Amino acid sequence: MRTLTNIKAPEAAPSVSHESSEARKEQTGRNKGDGPLARDTTTVHRQSATGGSSTHARAHESAIKHVTGRAAYIDDIPAPSDVLHIALGLSPVAHGRLTRLDLEKVKRAPGVVDVITIVDVPGHTDIGPVFPGDPIFVDDEISYVGQTLFAVAATSYKAARLAVKEAVIEIDERPASLDPVTATERGEFVRPTHTHQSGDWQQALESSAHVLEGEQFVGGQEHFYLEGQACLVLPTEDEGVMVYTSNQHPSETQKLVAEVLDIPFHAVTMEMRRMGGGFGGKETQASPWACIAAIIARRTGRAAKLRLPRAEDTRATGKRHPFNNRYRLGFDDQGVLTGGDITVIGDCGYSPDLSDAVVDRAMFHADNAYSLGQARVTGHRAKTNTASNTAFRGFGGPQGMMIIEAAMDDIARHLGEDPLTVRKRNLYRLGRDVTHYGQRVEQITLLHDIVEQLEASSDYWSRRKAIAEFNAKSPIIKKGLALTPVKFGISFTVQHLNQAGALLLVYTDGSVSINHGGTEMGQGLHTKVCQVVARELGLDLEQVRITATRTDKVPNTSPTAASSGADLNGQAARDAASKLRERLFDFAAQHFDQELGGLDREGMRLEGGELIAGVGESERRIPWGELIQKAYLARVSLSEKGFYATPLIHYDRDAAKGRPFYYYAHGAAVAEVEVDTLSGEYRLSRADILHDVGDSLNPAIDIGQIEGAFIQGMGWLTSEELKWNEQGRLISDGPATYKIPAFGDLPPVFNVDLLQGHPNSQASIYRSKAVGEPPFMLGISVWSALRDALASLVDYRHCPRLDTPATPERVLMAAEALRNATLVKAAQPETSDDPA
């Protein structure tokens, strides 16, 4: 029963301002809980030294929680006392047929409450995210080592793990297909081959002054997120479930859990506050574990928790796609491309997953920042008996860029030019500003400006001269230098994913809550969205709080991927805030008309925690808290939903033409390395980066993203080596055998700058640009610098093939190959035109 109460007099609450006390008097006699209780109706906004509170560099919204250990992840969520712990039975072979699965001893093991296999799934058994091919459990055919056979739920994690070992598994093992090139030759694909073509590429090759061919292998990459795959599922009323998950795509997992349980989508609620890293590895591949836990939770009526150990996580989940690339390119005497043929083969693993779009993205970026001329680009999606490879920062773009960057180095050595010179001659420019898939490249001068500015700020040419002189005198230690650009398209290449929603709530104390469909994986998305709302409402950032991503607040969300998190969700939040702001303006113009002698509706603005109307002597200021209280008492809605869909983008897959990207983000990096050519060991001694983020939403976060992306890209191309044995078992399944970059791998000199004065040409959120994926490809400069150092062994006449990751072993083998080729050439007798 609700009771009437009186608001205490101001004397009883000395911490409340006079204005707030006056506003509270209006609540006398009102129902408790129905009136505003603002702490302060006066301005609480605090300006920063640089101007605004919401547009300058701000710390990550969870930064203090991160460093103090108070940030809660899935394993930190308190679970009910009767929670069940889940362990998985995984396939020990890469390919074969499951002939016997005896789980009787497993069921009788101490602590075991439930054991499930494919026959216990009440709904769909295939959880392929886009195309079918991903069974939740093995039914008959086994496709890779680590594929899930069954799941055990027990009263403790240890009991579940021990019970798994009691299973009797018999498999008719068959030869495993592990080579994507061989699979391509046999026509074994997870999806059909796709081709882009621009002009008569064959004629372009025939008429070219020079033609070069080359091949490369580009290795994959383990996501190696700090927080592994984890979820906690609680059964709810009406046969539903509440799922806490470390997940980049909660709506997709909601759909799959509902389909697996054979219940409506609205009976499944996903909640995701933060991830301890994702990098694409939790876009589709967080779903299977949530589905398994949900089945057990519904069968037992108890909470179920699944957390994969690092080794199992690494074996059971997909990686960045390894690629086998080759090119045949024609060019003139200046090294300018006239056309050619590029082929990329993505190792997709056993199922489609996201491979269709990943290989498409590799094809889209096979040009990087260069006009290919009349060219054909072909992408194959090879099927192999490994875990289904999936999204990873860059989503195929980095692998596609690698082949053209290799070609730039090769062309330069062939012509005796510096690689930077050849790169600059091939950059998109007027007259050659349309890609091989038909999209016009805008802001062409920006791309040239970045390269020229970095060329100057890094002292490229003076360092090039000094390095050449050093290498001429140093027979063992060789230095290398490379400047590589990046042009990266921003948008999901699947059109319907380019949408986002947001829910904005303003409470009667003036505090603001924003919820949106994006997920936070450490990249600062939530911070940027809070800044957008604060900016639109003229508030200090501390007055805006983000809430956990939930499917019952903002439905049908797209994954947080494709560098589009801030672009999409920032615009949706802005839409909600601007609509609410306009509603408050309408109310203020009417409500305060008589009280303040009239307010100018057209000139209203929210700034510094106040509503400001008029200018000069007619200016009127109303504190935010007072405005909100008055609006509430007048029954004005203080919540709003926002929505955004990216305009302009389209792609006709049949014609292989269109505008798949809303805009391009650009950048460039200079890397300098030192290589011991007798051991293959090397170090990065200096890196200079200039990156284009338009008008930055948060320079501090953006610079952090650029630094992290560069180092992660360097790791992909140098130290992070995935190794499988002949039976298809991943043997680099932990930090002892898989080496990500560490603190000691950072260059002693690391200069990172944001390009100034180039706002986005498209109407993005405040004319900013995406920063999640584009700087990853800046790491290519390190690989190119290694090739440059090795080329000095033969006086820069040849650029060696250097597959990735370019481990010290591979670098040493490349050095030895160059030395042996030099010795063979020296041993050959000289020819003479004299018949004698």
C-alpha positions in Angstrom: 0.0 0.0 0.0 1.4 3.4 -1.0 1.3 6.1 1.7 1.4 9.8 1.6 4.4 11.6 3.0 5.8 15.1 3.3 9.1 16.2 2.0 11.4 17.3 4.8 12.1 21.0 5.1 15.4 22.4 3.8 16.8 22.7 7.3 16.6 19.0 7.7 18.7 18.5 4.5 21.4 21.1 4.5 23.3 19.4 1.7 20.5 20.2 -0.8 20.7 23.5 -2.5 18.1 26.2 -2.0 16.8 25.8 -5.6 16.4 22.1 -5.1 14.6 22.7 -1.9 12.2 25.0 -3.6 11.5 22.5 -6.3 10.8 19.8 -3.7 8.2 21.9 -2.0 6.0 21.3 -5.0 6.0 17.6 -4.1 4.3 18.1 -0.7 1.4 15.7 -0.4 2.4 13.7 -3.4 2.7 9.9 -3.5 6.0 8.7 -2.3 8.2 7.6 -5.2 6.2 9.6 -7.7 8.2 12.9 -7.3 11.6 14.0 -8.3 14.4 13.9 -5.7 17.1 15.8 -7.4 20.2 16.4 -5.3 20.8 19.7 -7.1 19.0 21.8 -9.6 21.9 24.1 -10.2 24.7 23.7 -12.7 27.0 20.8 -11.9 28.9 20.8 -15.1 32.6 21.0 -14.9 34.5 22.2 -17.9 37.9 20.7 -18.8 41.0 22.7 -19.6 40.5 21.9 -23.2 36.9 23.2 -23.4 34.2 20.6 -23.3 33.7 17.7 -21.0 32.4 15.3 -23.5 34.5 15.9 -26.6 38.0 15.7 -25.3 40.2 12.8 -24.2 38.6 11.0 -21.3 39.6 7.8 -19.5 37.8 4.5 -20.2 34.5 4.4 -18.2 35.7 1.2 -16.4 39.4 2.1 -16.2 39.6 2.3 -12.4 37.6 -0.9 -12.1 40.0 -2.6 -14.5 43.1 -1.7 -12.6 41.6 -2.3 -9.1 40.1 -5.7 -10.1 36.5 -4.5 -9.5 35.3 -4.9 -13.0 33.1 -7.9 -13.1 33.4 -10.5 -15.8 31.3 -13.7 -16.3 33.3 -15.7 -13.8 32.9 -13.0 -11.2 29.1 -13.1 -11.3 27.8 -14.7 -8.1 26.1 -17.9 -9.0 23.4 -19.7 -7.1 24.6 -22.3 -4.5 23.3 -25.2 -6.5 24.9 -24.1 -9.8 26.0 -26.9 -12.1 29.5 -26.8 -13.7 29.8 -28.0 -17.3 32.7 -29.9 -18.9 32.9 -31.0 -22.5 33.9 -34.2 -24.2 35.9 -33.2 -27.3 36.9 -35.2 -30.4 40.5 -36.4 -30.3 40.7 -36.9 -34.1 40.4 -34.4 -37.0 38.2 -36.5 -39.3 36.2 -39.7 -39.0 32.9 -41.3 -38.1 31.7 -41.6 -34.5 30.9 -45.3 -34.2 30.4 -45.6 -30.4 29.8 -43.2 -27.6 29.2 -45.0 -24.3 28.5 -42.5 -21.5 27.2 -44.9 -18.8 30.3 -44.6 -16.6 30.1 -40.8 -17.1 26.6 -40.7 -15.8 27.5 -42.7 -12.7 30.6 -40.6 -11.9 30.6 -38.8 -8.5 28.8 -35.4 -8.6 27.3 -35.8 -12.1 23.8 -34.5 -12.5 23.2 -34.5 -16.2 24.9 -35.7 -19.4 23.7 -34.6 -22.9 24.4 -35.4 -26.5 22.9 -34.5 -29.8 19.8 -36.6 -29.0 19.0 -34.4 -26.0 18.6 -31.2 -28.0 14.9 -30.2 -27.9 15.1 -27.9 -31.0 17.5 -27.1 -33.7 20.7 -29.1 -33.7 22.6 -26.9 -36.3 23.7 -23.5 -34.9 25.4 -22.2 -38.0 25.3 -18.4 -37.7 24.7 -17.6 -41.4 24.7 -20.9 -43.3 24.1 -24.4 -41.8 27.1 -26.6 -41.0 27.8 -26.2 -37.3 26.1 -29.0 -35.3 26.0 -28.3 -31.6 27.2 -31.8 -30.9 28.7 -34.5 -33.3 26.0 -36.7 -34.6 28.0 -38.9 -37.0 30.8 -37.2 -38.9 33.7 -35.7 -37.0 35.3 -32.7 -38.7 38.1 -31.5 -36.4 40.1 -32.1 -33.3 38.2 -30.4 -30.5 34.7 -30.8 -31.9 32.1 -31.3 -29.1 30.8 -34.8 -28.6 28.9 -34.4 -25.3 28.6 -32.3 -22.2 28.6 -33.2 -18.5 27.0 -31.1 -15.8 28.2 -31.8 -12.2 28.1 -30.2 -8.8 31.7 -29.1 -9.1 34.0 -28.2 -12.0 36.5 -30.8 -10.9 33.8 -33.5 -10.8 32.7 -32.6 -14.3 36.2 -32.7 -15.7 37.0 -36.1 -14.1 33.7 -37.5 -15.4 34.5 -36.6 -19.0 37.4 -39.0 -18.8 35.1 -42.0 -18.2 33.6 -41.8 -21.6 34.1 -44.7 -24.1 34.7 -43.2 -27.5 35.3 -45.2 -30.7 35.9 -43.5 -34.0 36.5 -44.7 -37.5 39.3 -42.3 -38.3 39.8 -41.1 -41.8 42.5 -39.0 -43.5 42.3 -35.3 -42.6 42.3 -32.6 -45.2 44.6 -29.9 -43.8 46.0 -28.1 -46.9 43.7 -25.4 -48.3 45.5 -25.3 -51.7 45.0 -29.0 -52.2 41.4 -28.6 -51.1 40.9 -25.8 -53.7 42.4 -27.9 -56.4 39.9 -30.7 -55.5 37.0 -28.2 -55.4 36.3 -28.7 -51.7 34.8 -25.4 -50.6 32.5 -24.3 -47.7 31.0 -21.6 -50.0 31.2 -20.9 -53.8 34.1 -19.0 -55.3 33.5 -15.3 -56.0 35.3 -12.9 -58.4 35.7 -9.2 -58.9 36.7 -7.9 -62.3 37.5 -4.5 -63.6 38.3 -4.1 -67.3 40.2 -6.5 -69.6 42.8 -7.8 -67.2 44.2 -10.3 -69.7 44.9 -7.6 -72.3 46.4 -5.4 -69.6 48.9 -8.1 -68.7 49.8 -8.8 -72.4 50.5 -5.2 -73.1 52.4 -4.4 -69.9 56.1 -3.5 -70.1 56.8 -5.7 -67.1 55.0 -8.6 -65.5 55.8 -10.1 -62.1 54.4 -13.1 -60.3 54.6 -14.0 -56.6 53.1 -16.3 -54.0 52.8 -16.0 -50.2 51.4 -17.9 -47.2 49.8 -15.7 -44.6 49.4 -17.5 -41.3 46.3 -17.4 -39.0 46.1 -16.0 -35.5 44.7 -17.1 -32.2 42.4 -14.5 -30.5 44.0 -15.0 -27.2 41.5 -12.9 -25.3 42.3 -12.6 -21.6 38.8 -13.8 -20.6 38.1 -17.1 -22.3 34.7 -18.3 -23.6 32.4 -18.3 -20.6 28.7 -18.1 -19.8 26.2 -18.5 -16.9 22.6 -19.5 -17.6 19.7 -19.3 -15.2 16.3 -20.9 -15.9 13.4 -18.4 -15.6 9.7 -18.5 -15.6 7.7 -19.8 -18.6 10.5 -22.1 -19.8 12.8 -19.2 -20.5 16.5 -18.6 -19.6 18.6 -15.6 -18.5 22.1 -15.8 -20.1 25.1 -14.0 -18.9 27.7 -14.3 -21.7 31.0 -12.9 -22.9 29.7 -12.2 -26.3 30.1 -9.8 -29.2 26.7 -10.6 -30.7 24.1 -11.1 -28.0 21.1 -11.0 -30.4 22.5 -13.8 -32.5 23.1 -16.0 -29.4 19.6 -15.2 -28.2 18.2 -16.5 -31.5 20.3 -19.6 -31.4 19.5 -20.4 -27.8 15.8 -20.0 -28.5 16.0 -22.2 -31.5 18.0 -24.9 -29.7 15.4 -24.9 -26.8 12.5 -24.5 -29.2 11.1 -21.5 -27.4 10.3 -17.9 -28.6 13.1 -15.4 -28.8 11.4 -13.3 -26.1 11.8 -16.1 -23.6 15.6 -15.7 -23.8 17.4 -12.7 -22.3 21.1 -12.0 -22.9 23.1 -9.7 -20.7 26.7 -8.6 -21.4 28.4 -5.9 -19.4 31.9 -6.3 -20.6 34.3 -8.8 -22.2 37.9 -9.4 -21.3 38.7 -9.1 -25.0 37.0 -10.4 -28.0 38.8 -9.4 -31.3 36.1 -11.3 -33.3 36.5 -14.6 -31.5 33.2 -14.0 -29.6 31.1 -12.8 -32.6 29.8 -16.2 -33.5 31.8 -18.7 -31.5 30.5 -17.7 -28.1 27.1 -19.1 -29.0 27.7 -22.9 -28.8 28.6 -22.7 -25.1 25.5 -20.6 -24.2 23.3 -23.1 -26.1 24.8 -26.1 -24.2 24.5 -24.4 -20.9 20.9 -23.3 -21.7 19.9 -26.9 -22.5 21.3 -28.1 -19.1 19.7 -25.3 -17.2 16.3 -26.0 -18.6 16.6 -29.8 -18.2 17.7 -29.6 -14.6 16.0 -26.4 -13.4 19.3 -25.2 -12.0 21.8 -22.6 -13.0 24.5 -23.8 -15.4 28.0 -22.4 -15.9 30.4 -23.2 -18.7 34.0 -21.9 -18.8 36.4 -23.3 -21.3 40.0 -24.0 -20.1 42.6 -22.1 -22.2 43.8 -25.2 -24.1 40.3 -26.4 -24.9 39.2 -22.9 -25.8 42.1 -22.7 -28.2 41.5 -26.1 -29.8 37.7 -25.9 -30.0 37.4 -22.4 -31.5 38.4 -20.9 -34.9 41.2 -18.5 -35.6 42.0 -15.8 -38.1 41.8 -17.4 -41.5 45.2 -18.4 -42.9 45.5 -17.4 -46.6 47.4 -18.6 -49.6 47.8 -15.7 -52.0 49.3 -15.2 -55.4 49.6 -12.4 -57.9 50.4 -11.8 -61.5 50.7 -8.1 -62.1 51.7 -5.9 -65.0 53.3 -2.5 -64.6 55.1 0.2 -66.6 58.7 1.4 -66.3 57.7 3.6 -63.4 56.3 0.7 -61.5 52.7 1.9 -62.0 50.2 -1.0 -62.1 48.4 -1.5 -65.4 46.4 -4.6 -64.3 46.7 -8.2 -63.4 45.3 -11.2 -61.6 45.1 -11.8 -57.9 43.9 -15.0 -56.2 43.3 -15.4 -52.5 42.5 -18.8 -50.8 41.1 -18.6 -47.4 41.5 -21.6 -45.1 38.0 -21.7 -43.7 38.1 -24.8 -41.6 35.2 -27.3 -41.6 32.2 -25.0 -42.0 31.1 -21.7 -43.5 30.7 -19.7 -40.2 31.5 -16.2 -41.4 34.0 -17.2 -44.1 31.9 -16.0 -47.1 32.2 -12.4 -45.8 35.7 -12.8 -44.5 37.0 -13.9 -48.0 34.9 -11.1 -49.6 36.6 -8.6 -47.3 40.0 -10.0 -48.3 39.1 -9.5 -52.0 37.8 -6.0 -51.3 41.1 -5.1 -49.7 43.4 -6.8 -52.2 44.2 -3.3 -53.5 44.9 -1.8 -50.1 45.6 1.9 -51.0 46.6 1.3 -54.7 44.8 1.4 -58.0 45.1 -2.0 -59.5 44.2 -0.9 -63.0 42.3 -3.5 -65.0 42.3 -6.4 -62.7 40.6 -9.6 -61.6 40.5 -10.7 -58.0 39.3 -14.2 -57.2 38.5 -15.6 -53.7 38.3 -19.3 -52.8 36.8 -20.6 -49.6 38.7 -23.8 -48.9 37.3 -26.5 -46.6 39.7 -28.2 -44.2 39.5 -30.4 -41.1 40.2 -27.7 -38.6 38.0 -25.7 -36.3 35.9 -23.3 -38.4 37.9 -20.1 -38.8 36.0 -17.0 -37.9 36.1 -13.2 -37.5 39.3 -11.5 -36.3 40.2 -7.8 -36.2 40.3 -6.8 -39.8 38.0 -9.6 -40.9 40.0 -10.8 -43.8 41.2 -7.3 -44.9 44.7 -7.7 -43.5 45.2 -11.0 -45.4 44.0 -9.4 -48.6 46.3 -6.4 -48.2 49.4 -8.6 -47.7 49.6 -9.7 -51.3 49.6 -6.2 -52.8 52.1 -5.0 -50.3 54.4 -7.9 -51.2 53.9 -6.9 -54.9 54.9 -3.3 -54.1 58.2 -4.5 -52.6 58.8 -6.9 -55.4 58.2 -4.3 -58.1 60.5 -1.8 -56.4 63.4 -4.3 -56.3 62.8 -5.3 -59.9 63.1 -1.7 -61.0 65.8 -0.7 -58.6 63.5 1.9 -56.9 62.8 2.5 -53.3 59.6 0.8 -52.2 58.1 4.0 -50.9 58.5 5.6 -54.3 56.7 2.8 -56.0 54.0 2.9 -53.4 53.4 6.6 -53.8 53.1 6.3 -57.6 50.4 3.7 -57.2 48.2 5.4 -54.6 44.7 6.1 -55.7 44.5 9.5 -57.4 42.3 11.5 -59.7 41.6 9.6 -62.9 42.4 6.3 -61.0 40.0 6.6 -58.1 37.6 3.6 -58.6 38.2 0.3 -57.0 38.1 -3.1 -58.8 34.6 -3.6 -57.2 33.3 -0.2 -58.5 33.4 2.1 -55.4 34.9 5.5 -55.8 37.6 6.4 -53.3 36.9 9.8 -51.7 39.3 12.0 -49.8 42.1 11.0 -52.2 44.3 13.9 -51.2 44.0 12.8 -47.6 45.7 9.5 -48.4 48.6 11.3 -50.1 48.8 13.8 -47.2 49.2 11.1 -44.6 52.0 9.5 -46.5 53.8 12.8 -47.2 53.4 14.0 -43.6 54.7 10.8 -42.2 57.5 10.6 -44.7 58.6 14.0 -43.4 58.0 13.6 -39.7 59.7 10.3 -39.6 62.8 11.5 -41.5 62.3 8.6 -43.9 64.8 9.6 -46.5 67.6 10.6 -44.2 67.1 7.4 -42.3 67.0 5.4 -45.5 70.4 6.9 -46.4 71.9 6.1 -43.0 70.6 2.6 -43.1 72.0 1.9 -46.5 75.4 3.1 -45.3 75.1 1.0 -42.1 74.2 -2.1 -44.0 77.1 -1.6 -46.5 79.6 -1.8 -43.5 77.7 -4.4 -41.4 78.0 -8.0 -42.8 75.8 -9.6 -40.1 73.4 -7.1 -38.6 71.2 -5.6 -41.2 68.7 -2.8 -40.7 65.4 -2.5 -42.6 63.0 0.4 -43.1 59.5 0.4 -44.6 56.5 2.8 -44.9 53.2 1.2 -45.7 49.8 2.9 -46.0 46.3 1.6 -45.1 43.0 2.2 -46.8 40.2 0.3 -44.9 36.5 0.2 -45.7 34.1 0.9 -42.9 30.7 -0.9 -42.8 29.5 -4.4 -42.6 29.6 -5.9 -46.1 26.3 -7.5 -45.3 23.9 -4.5 -45.7 21.3 -5.3 -43.1 23.8 -5.4 -40.2 24.4 -1.7 -40.6 21.8 -0.7 -38.1 21.7 0.0 -34.3 19.3 1.0 -31.6 19.6 2.8 -28.2 17.4 3.4 -25.2 17.9 6.7 -23.2 16.4 7.2 -19.7 16.5 10.4 -17.7 15.7 10.0 -14.0 14.1 12.7 -11.8 17.4 13.5 -10.1 18.8 14.5 -13.4 21.0 11.5 -13.9 21.0 9.8 -17.3 21.2 6.2 -18.3 22.0 5.0 -21.8 21.7 1.5 -23.2 22.6 0.4 -26.7 23.2 -2.7 -28.8 26.9 -2.6 -28.9 29.2 -4.6 -26.6 32.2 -3.5 -24.6 35.4 -5.6 -25.0 37.8 -3.1 -23.7 37.8 -0.9 -26.8 36.1 2.1 -25.1 32.8 1.9 -27.0 30.7 2.6 -23.9 32.9 5.6 -23.0 32.3 7.1 -26.4 28.6 6.5 -26.4 28.4 8.2 -22.9 30.3 11.1 -24.4 27.9 11.4 -27.2 24.9 11.6 -24.9 26.7 14.0 -22.6 27.5 16.2 -25.6 23.9 16.2 -26.9 22.4 17.0 -23.5 25.1 19.5 -22.4 26.1 17.5 -19.3 29.2 16.4 -17.6 30.2 12.9 -18.5 29.8 11.8 -14.8 26.1 12.4 -15.1 25.7 9.7 -17.8 26.0 6.1 -17.0 26.0 3.1 -19.3 24.1 -0.1 -18.5 24.8 -3.7 -19.6 23.9 -4.7 -23.1 20.6 -6.6 -22.8 18.4 -8.0 -25.5 15.2 -7.0 -23.5 16.2 -3.4 -23.7 17.4 -3.0 -27.3 16.4 -5.9 -29.5 17.7 -7.3 -32.8 21.2 -5.8 -32.5 24.1 -6.3 -34.9 27.4 -7.7 -33.7 30.0 -5.3 -32.3 32.4 -5.8 -35.2 33.6 -4.3 -38.5 34.9 -1.2 -36.6 31.3 0.0 -36.6 30.5 0.0 -32.9 30.8 3.7 -32.3 29.6 4.7 -35.7 26.3 2.8 -35.4 25.6 2.9 -31.7 26.9 6.4 -31.3 24.4 7.6 -33.9 21.6 5.7 -32.3 22.3 7.2 -28.9 22.6 10.6 -30.5 19.2 10.1 -32.2 17.6 9.3 -28.8 19.3 12.2 -27.0 18.5 14.7 -29.7 14.8 13.7 -29.8 14.6 14.0 -26.0 16.3 17.3 -26.1 13.9 18.7 -28.7 11.0 17.5 -26.5 12.4 19.3 -23.5 12.9 22.5 -25.6 9.2 22.3 -26.6 8.2 21.9 -23.0 10.5 24.7 -21.8 9.2 27.2 -24.4 5.7 26.6 -23.2 6.1 26.1 -19.5 8.6 28.9 -18.8 6.9 31.4 -21.2 5.1 33.3 -18.6 7.4 32.7 -15.7 10.5 34.1 -17.4 8.9 36.5 -19.8 9.1 34.2 -22.8 11.9 31.9 -24.1 13.3 31.8 -27.6 12.5 28.3 -28.8 14.7 28.5 -31.9 17.8 29.6 -30.0 17.6 27.1 -27.2 20.6 24.9 -26.3 21.8 22.6 -23.6 25.2 23.6 -22.4 27.2 23.4 -19.2 24.4 21.6 -17.3 21.9 24.3 -18.2 19.1 25.1 -20.7 20.1 28.4 -22.3 17.7 30.5 -24.3 18.2 33.9 -25.9 21.4 36.0 -26.1 22.7 39.0 -24.4 20.4 40.7 -22.0 17.5 38.5 -23.0 19.5 35.3 -22.1 17.8 33.0 -19.7 19.4 30.0 -18.0 17.5 27.1 -16.4 19.6 24.4 -14.5 19.3 20.9 -15.9 17.9 19.5 -12.6 15.1 22.1 -12.4 14.2 21.5 -16.1 13.9 17.8 -15.5 11.8 18.2 -12.4 9.5 20.6 -14.0 9.2 18.3 -17.1 8.3 15.3 -14.9 5.7 17.2 -12.9 4.2 18.3 -16.2 4.0 14.6 -17.3 6.6 15.0 -20.1 8.2 11.7 -21.1 11.8 11.5 -20.0 12.8 8.4 -22.0 13.5 8.0 -25.7 14.6 5.3 -28.1 17.0 6.0 -30.9 17.8 4.2 -34.2 20.3 4.5 -37.0 20.8 2.8 -40.3 23.9 3.6 -42.4 22.9 5.3 -45.7 24.3 4.9 -49.2 25.9 1.4 -49.0 24.9 -1.3 -51.4 26.5 -4.3 -53.1 25.3 -6.4 -56.0 26.9 -9.7 -55.5 25.9 -11.1 -58.9 27.5 -8.1 -60.7 30.3 -7.9 -58.1 29.9 -4.2 -58.1 28.7 -1.6 -55.6 29.5 0.6 -52.6 30.0 -1.8 -49.8 31.6 0.8 -47.5 30.2 4.0 -46.2 33.7 5.5 -46.1 37.4 4.6 -45.9 39.7 5.1 -42.9 43.4 5.7 -43.7 46.7 5.5 -42.0 50.4 4.9 -42.5 53.3 3.5 -40.5 57.1 3.5 -40.7 58.9 0.6 -39.1 62.6 0.2 -38.6 64.1 -3.2 -37.7 67.5 -4.7 -37.0 68.1 -8.3 -38.1 70.8 -10.7 -37.1 71.2 -12.6 -40.4 73.1 -15.5 -38.7 70.3 -16.4 -36.3 67.3 -14.8 -37.8 66.5 -12.9 -34.6 65.4 -9.3 -34.9 63.9 -6.4 -33.1 61.7 -3.5 -33.9 63.8 -0.4 -33.0 61.3 2.4 -34.0 57.8 2.9 -35.2 56.1 6.1 -36.4 52.4 6.1 -37.0 50.1 8.8 -38.5 46.4 7.7 -38.5 43.2 9.1 -39.8 40.3 9.1 -37.3 38.5 12.1 -38.7 37.4 14.4 -35.8 38.3 12.1 -32.9 35.5 11.2 -30.4 38.2 10.5 -27.8 41.9 11.0 -28.7 43.1 9.1 -25.6 41.1 6.0 -26.5 41.8 6.3 -30.2 45.6 6.5 -29.6 45.4 3.5 -27.3 43.5 1.5 -30.0 46.1 2.4 -32.6 49.0 1.4 -30.4 47.3 -1.9 -29.5 46.3 -2.7 -33.0 49.8 -2.0 -34.4 51.4 -4.4 -31.8 48.7 -7.0 -32.4 49.2 -6.8 -36.1 53.0 -7.1 -35.6 52.5 -10.2 -33.5 50.3 -11.8 -36.2 53.0 -11.2 -38.8 56.1 -12.1 -36.7 55.7 -14.3 -33.5 52.2 -15.8 -33.4 52.6 -19.2 -35.1 49.8 -21.7 -35.2 51.1 -25.3 -35.5 49.1 -28.4 -36.2 50.6 -31.9 -36.3 50.0 -34.3 -39.2 46.9 -35.7 -37.4 45.3 -32.2 -37.4 45.8 -31.5 -33.7 46.7 -28.0 -32.7 49.9 -28.1 -30.7 50.3 -24.4 -30.1 47.4 -24.3 -27.7 48.7 -22.1 -24.9 51.1 -19.4 -23.9 54.0 -21.8 -23.6 53.8 -22.6 -27.4 52.0 -19.6 -28.8 53.8 -16.3 -28.5 51.9 -13.1 -28.5 53.9 -9.8 -28.3 55.0 -8.8 -24.8 56.1 -5.6 -23.2 59.7 -6.2 -24.3 58.6 -6.3 -27.9 57.5 -2.7 -27.9 59.9 -0.4 -29.9 62.0 1.9 -27.8 60.8 4.8 -30.0 57.1 4.6 -30.6 55.5 7.8 -32.1 51.8 7.8 -32.7 49.9 10.8 -34.0 46.3 11.5 -35.1 45.9 13.2 -38.4 44.5 16.7 -37.8 42.2 18.8 -40.0 40.6 16.1 -42.0 37.0 15.4 -40.7 35.1 12.6 -42.2 33.6 13.5 -45.6 30.6 11.4 -44.7 28.0 12.3 -42.0 29.4 9.9 -39.4 29.0 10.6 -35.7 30.5 14.1 -35.3 32.6 13.4 -38.5 34.8 10.9 -36.7 36.1 7.7 -38.2 36.3 4.1 -36.9 39.5 3.1 -35.2 39.1 -0.5 -34.1 40.4 -2.4 -37.1 42.2 0.0 -39.6 45.4 0.5 -37.5 45.8 -3.3 -37.3 47.2 -3.3 -40.8 49.8 -0.8 -39.9 51.7 -3.8 -38.5 52.4 -4.8 -42.2 55.2 -2.2 -42.1 57.2 -4.4 -39.7 57.0 -7.4 -42.1 57.9 -5.2 -45.0 60.9 -3.7 -43.1 62.1 -7.3 -42.4 62.1 -8.0 -46.1 63.9 -4.7 -46.7 66.7 -5.7 -44.3 67.0 -9.1 -46.0 67.1 -7.5 -49.4 70.3 -5.6 -48.3 72.1 -9.0 -48.4 71.9 -8.9 -52.2 72.3 -5.1 -52.6 68.6 -4.6 -52.8 68.4 -6.3 -56.2 65.8 -8.9 -55.0 63.2 -9.0 -52.3 62.9 -12.5 -50.7 59.7 -14.4 -50.2 58.9 -14.2 -46.5 55.8 -16.1 -45.4 54.2 -15.2 -42.2 54.5 -15.3 -39.3 58.0 -14.2 -40.1 59.5 -16.0 -37.1 63.3 -16.0 -36.6 63.4 -19.4 -38.2 61.7 -18.1 -41.4 63.9 -15.0 -41.5 67.0 -17.1 -41.2 65.8 -19.4 -44.0 65.1 -16.4 -46.2 68.6 -15.1 -45.4 70.2 -18.4 -46.2 68.3 -18.7 -49.5 69.6 -15.3 -50.6 73.2 -16.2 -49.6 73.0 -19.5 -51.5 71.5 -17.8 -54.6 74.4 -15.4 -54.5 77.0 -18.1 -54.2 75.4 -20.1 -57.1 75.4 -17.0 -59.3 79.1 -16.3 -58.4 80.1 -19.8 -59.2 78.6 -19.7 -62.7 81.1 -19.1 -65.5 80.9 -15.7 -67.1 79.5 -15.6 -70.7 81.2 -13.8 -73.5 80.1 -12.6 -76.9 83.6 -13.6 -78.3 83.3 -17.0 -80.0 86.8 -17.8 -78.9 
